[in-house]
Amino acid sequence: MKAFFGLGSLVLALIPAAAMAQQPAACERVEFSQEVLARFPNIRAACLDVISRDGQELAVVQAQLLRRSSGRMTVRVRLPDGTQSAPLGINVKRSARVNVNGRMTPIEDVAIGQQLTAYVHVSDPGIALASEETGPVEFTPLAAEPEPAPVETVAAAPEMPKTATRLPLAGTIGLVLLALGAGLAIMRRRAQA
């Protein structure tokens, strides 16, 4: 019985250590600005690493692609508990290659649902996709993108009652033919006279 309690307390002691191991120390130490925390309150939990590029500290996150259009991608950042952030829009160059599951992939080859690596600026609320470009990272302001309106299926219009008949059409055609016949009869009488 004593061994059971000893093993149980060892397992309980290892659980917090395992949870701490999932969160890199750099993510724990970095100071996110109030603006970043206001726009992305779960950034510390979503952070996988912190890197320095062009003298700027950037939090590395994983994001799932929701939509893609010319020059813009909409993603949701993955959180450790399996949930995702609100949709975020990111401006991208058409010629860019982005990090998809560790591989640099042309923008046009990225499929909906794929996991992308993204950077969140630590001090200025902005997000950018990890790319192979060597120049400065161009950030898109970090703001939730509105959800697209759900596509509603248009219900078929209710069927109209079958009270109308084709009789008025037949009557109209008959009147036109009578008028044509009368016109021809008048023209023939004038020609004979």
C-alpha positions as CSV (number, residue, x, y, z in Angstrom):
1,M,0.0,0.0,0.0
2,K,2.9,2.3,0.9
3,A,4.4,1.7,-2.6
4,F,1.1,2.6,-4.2
5,F,1.0,6.0,-2.5
6,G,4.7,6.6,-3.3
7,L,4.1,5.8,-7.0
8,G,1.0,8.0,-7.0
9,S,2.8,11.0,-5.5
10,L,5.6,10.5,-8.0
11,V,3.1,10.6,-10.9
12,L,1.5,13.7,-9.4
13,A,4.9,15.3,-9.1
14,L,5.7,14.5,-12.8
15,I,2.4,16.0,-14.2
16,P,3.3,19.6,-13.5
17,A,6.9,19.0,-14.8
18,A,5.4,17.5,-18.1
19,A,3.0,20.5,-18.4
20,M,6.0,22.9,-17.9
21,A,8.0,21.0,-20.5
22,Q,5.3,21.8,-23.1
23,Q,5.7,25.5,-22.7
24,P,9.2,26.7,-23.6
25,A,11.0,28.8,-21.1
26,A,11.4,31.6,-23.7
27,C,7.6,31.9,-23.9
28,E,7.4,32.2,-20.1
29,R,10.1,34.9,-19.9
30,V,9.1,37.1,-22.8
31,E,7.3,40.3,-22.0
32,F,4.3,40.7,-24.4
33,S,3.1,44.3,-24.7
34,Q,-0.3,45.3,-23.3
35,E,-1.6,45.9,-26.9
36,V,-0.6,42.3,-27.9
37,L,-2.2,40.8,-24.8
38,A,-5.3,42.9,-25.4
39,R,-5.7,41.6,-29.0
40,F,-4.5,38.1,-28.4
41,P,-4.9,37.2,-24.6
42,N,-3.9,33.5,-25.2
43,I,-0.6,34.3,-26.9
44,R,1.5,33.0,-24.0
45,A,-0.3,29.7,-24.2
46,A,-0.1,29.5,-28.0
47,C,3.6,30.4,-28.0
48,L,5.9,27.5,-29.1
49,D,9.2,29.5,-29.1
50,V,10.5,33.0,-29.2
51,I,13.0,33.9,-31.8
52,S,14.9,37.1,-32.7
53,R,14.8,38.4,-36.3
54,D,16.1,41.8,-37.5
55,G,16.4,42.8,-33.8
56,Q,12.8,42.0,-33.1
57,E,11.4,39.3,-30.7
58,L,8.8,37.1,-32.4
59,A,6.6,34.5,-30.8
60,V,6.4,31.3,-33.0
61,V,2.9,29.8,-33.2
62,Q,1.1,27.2,-35.2
63,A,-1.9,28.2,-37.2
64,Q,-4.5,26.3,-39.3
65,L,-5.4,27.8,-42.7
66,L,-9.2,28.6,-43.0
67,R,-9.4,30.6,-46.2
68,R,-7.1,31.9,-48.9
69,S,-7.6,34.6,-51.4
70,S,-5.3,36.7,-53.5
71,G,-2.8,38.3,-51.2
72,R,-4.6,37.3,-47.9
73,M,-4.9,34.2,-45.8
74,T,-7.2,33.7,-42.8
75,V,-5.9,31.4,-40.0
76,R,-6.8,30.3,-36.5
77,V,-3.9,29.9,-34.1
78,R,-3.8,26.6,-32.3
79,L,-3.8,26.6,-28.5
80,P,-2.4,23.8,-26.3
81,D,-5.8,22.6,-25.1
82,G,-6.8,21.9,-28.8
83,T,-9.0,25.0,-29.2
84,Q,-8.2,27.7,-31.7
85,S,-8.2,31.5,-31.6
86,A,-10.6,33.7,-33.4
87,P,-9.9,34.0,-37.2
88,L,-6.9,36.2,-38.0
89,G,-6.2,37.7,-41.4
90,I,-2.6,37.8,-42.7
91,N,-1.5,39.7,-45.8
92,V,0.9,37.6,-48.0
93,K,2.9,38.2,-51.2
94,R,1.8,36.0,-54.1
95,S,5.4,34.9,-54.7
96,A,6.0,33.9,-51.0
97,R,6.9,30.5,-49.8
98,V,5.6,29.7,-46.3
99,N,6.5,27.1,-43.7
100,V,3.9,24.3,-43.8
101,N,4.6,21.4,-41.5
102,G,8.4,22.2,-41.6
103,R,8.5,22.5,-45.5
104,M,8.7,25.7,-47.5
105,T,5.7,25.6,-49.8
106,P,4.5,28.1,-52.4
107,I,1.4,30.1,-51.4
108,E,-0.6,28.6,-54.2
109,D,0.1,25.1,-53.1
110,V,-1.1,25.6,-49.5
111,A,-4.4,23.8,-48.9
112,I,-7.2,24.7,-46.5
113,G,-6.7,22.9,-43.1
114,Q,-2.9,22.8,-43.3
115,Q,-0.8,23.8,-40.4
116,L,1.3,26.9,-40.9
117,T,4.1,28.4,-38.8
118,A,3.4,32.1,-38.0
119,Y,5.1,34.8,-36.0
120,V,3.4,37.2,-33.6
121,H,5.3,40.4,-32.8
122,V,6.0,40.6,-29.1
123,S,5.8,44.3,-28.7
124,D,3.6,45.5,-31.6
125,P,0.3,43.6,-32.3
126,G,1.1,42.0,-35.6
127,I,1.2,38.6,-37.2
128,A,3.1,37.2,-40.2
129,L,3.6,33.8,-41.8
130,A,7.0,32.2,-41.5
131,S,8.6,32.5,-44.9
132,E,11.9,32.0,-46.6
133,E,12.4,35.7,-47.4
134,T,15.5,37.2,-45.9
135,G,14.3,40.8,-45.7
136,P,12.3,42.3,-42.8
137,V,9.1,40.5,-41.8
138,E,6.0,42.3,-42.9
139,F,3.3,42.1,-40.2
140,T,-0.4,42.4,-40.6
141,P,-2.1,44.1,-37.7
142,L,-3.3,41.5,-35.2
143,A,-7.1,41.8,-35.2
144,A,-9.8,39.2,-35.3
145,E,-11.2,38.9,-38.8
146,P,-15.0,38.7,-39.0
147,E,-16.4,35.3,-39.5
148,P,-18.0,34.9,-43.0
149,A,-21.7,34.8,-42.9
150,P,-22.9,31.3,-43.0
151,V,-24.1,30.2,-46.3
152,E,-27.8,29.7,-46.1
153,T,-29.4,27.3,-48.4
154,V,-32.2,29.0,-50.3
155,A,-35.4,27.1,-49.8
156,A,-37.4,26.5,-52.9
157,A,-40.1,29.0,-53.4
158,P,-43.5,27.6,-52.4
159,E,-45.4,26.2,-55.4
160,M,-48.1,28.4,-56.7
161,P,-51.6,27.0,-56.8
162,K,-52.6,25.5,-60.1
163,T,-55.6,27.8,-60.7
164,A,-54.4,29.3,-64.0
165,T,-55.0,27.6,-67.3
166,R,-53.7,28.1,-70.8
167,L,-57.1,29.3,-72.0
168,P,-56.2,33.0,-71.9
169,L,-53.1,32.4,-74.1
170,A,-55.2,30.5,-76.6
171,G,-57.8,33.3,-76.6
172,T,-55.0,35.9,-77.2
173,I,-53.6,33.9,-80.1
174,G,-57.1,33.6,-81.5
175,L,-57.7,37.4,-81.3
176,V,-54.4,38.0,-83.1
177,L,-55.3,35.6,-85.9
178,L,-58.8,37.2,-86.3
179,A,-57.2,40.6,-86.5
180,L,-54.7,39.4,-89.1
181,G,-57.5,37.7,-91.1
182,A,-59.6,40.9,-91.0
183,G,-56.6,43.0,-92.1
184,L,-56.0,40.6,-95.1
185,A,-59.7,40.7,-96.1
186,I,-59.7,44.5,-96.1
187,M,-56.5,44.6,-98.2
188,R,-57.9,42.1,-100.7
189,R,-61.2,44.1,-101.1
190,R,-59.1,47.3,-101.8
191,A,-57.0,45.4,-104.3
192,Q,-60.2,44.3,-106.2
193,A,-61.8,47.7,-106.2
